[in-house]
Amino acid sequence: MRVAFFEDFVFEDPAVDVHQAAGLGPIALTRPVFELVCGRFTLRERILRCGNVTEWGAFIRPQLAEMYREQHPQTRVNDLAWLHEAPTLLINGRWLPSAESLEHMTGDEANVVGQTVVSLLLDPLEAPLLTEQGWNDSLAQMARTRQVCRGDGPLVQHPWDLVNHNPRQLCEDFRFAEPSGHQVTLPAHVALLGSPEHLSVDPSAEIEPFVVLDVREGPISIDAGAVVGAYTHIKGPAHVGESTQLFRADVKGGTTIGPVCRIGGEIETSILHGHANKYHLGFLGHSYVCPWVNMGALTTNSDLKNDYSSVSVPLAGNSVATGHPKVGCFIGDHTKTAIGSLINTGSSIGVLCMVLPGGELLPKHIPSFSKVWHGCVSDEFNFEQALGIVRASMGRRDCELTAAHENLLRVLYQQTTAERTSAVNRSRAKSQPGSFTPRG
């Protein structure tokens, strides 16, 4: 089976790409929406594991194409001619299909969630209907020629959707794990609470003494090369990715920690995409943290307001009501927070930000490529210097800032100029003597 993953806003004007992706905030600026994590995997990884996929392609924002081709050299990216070659299953990158939906997709059906087409088998003769002017109208037209079925599984609209669905998705994704609790001999003084069949530990993972693994409310999976340090407590459902290290961590249910992370302190119902550091004490709750983020010692976020009311999040500077009382922060790639950073409830922190605390809650909206100094967003950001920090931090993990990756950061830097200018102006106005703006 051939599969093509697509973003809803494929092939639109590159000048407005950053705004079209704004619904998923800073976490989607540097990657296609189907490369966002929920559960153990991204949507693309889950589909490739579920189905008999022989070939796959991707239709994404043009600015992402160069870097994505570099990451997946065998993949056809934004190649409309490829769709003319054979029947291809189109899958919306924002859909989180259930296992049943994946198993029962047929060629005569179009799956929809609300009014949005989430999957459809494209006949090569229909391929000319998909043009560089957008797909949504064409997909809706094609769906009317098929049996329309309700797609089982949510359509992700905002970053907090991924976090809220993470506990359920972790339980579903455990079917891909090899239950090994009854086969692996845990070290002395390691406590397993619950049934061994809900624990999966790769044989190459290391679990030190005085660790508690609690699977009574959900499964736990620990991937190859992971190290779970002494005095760590993990409560399922939870996943620990390949080569990740936990240091006296308190990991609560609903948490995904991706590959090559270094994690300490308290984590609750959060997603750390991978290659992220939260080595020291501090709380992270109901949040999504992108790769190459480093959270300095005692960095802590709030995920609940004092009055327990619904939280709003400023995505691209525009306040969006979540309808949920528990919402943390969403942090884009390469951002660094300094020691003692205090992140407000429902915060959006963009790509490659330098956050220096001033002893009070940080601004809820920190646009990409910004420096925060004493609680204010500053325009004193040196882009070339920041690229040097990116190279250094990636080099510490034996990774390289490639030309494609650097080009994407440069494009995003230009595209976020207006958002950044607006945030700086608001910050200046707030800092004027006699001004007062209540924090939301």
Secondary structure, DSSP 8 states (H G I E B T S, - for coil): -EEEEE-TTTT--GGGHHHHGGGGGGGGTTS-GGGSEETTEEHHHHHHHHS--SEEEEE--HHHHHHHHHH-TTSEES-GGGGGSS-EEEEETTB---HHHHHT--TTEEEEETTEEEEEEE-GGGGGG-BTTBSHHHHHHHHTTSEEEE-SS-B--SHHHHHHHHHHHHHHHGGGS---TTTS---TT-EEES-GGGEEE-TT-EE-SS-EEE-SSS-EEE-TT-EE-TT-EEESSEEE-TT-EEEEEEE-SSEEE-TT-EEEEEEES-EE-SS-EE-SS-EEES-EE-TT-EE-TT-EE--B-TT----EEEETTEEEE-S-SB--EEE-TT-EE-TT-EE-TTEEE-TT-EEE--SS---SEE-SS-EEETTEEES---HHHHHHHHHHHHHTTT----HHHHHHHHHHHHHTHHHHHHHHHHHHHHHSTT------
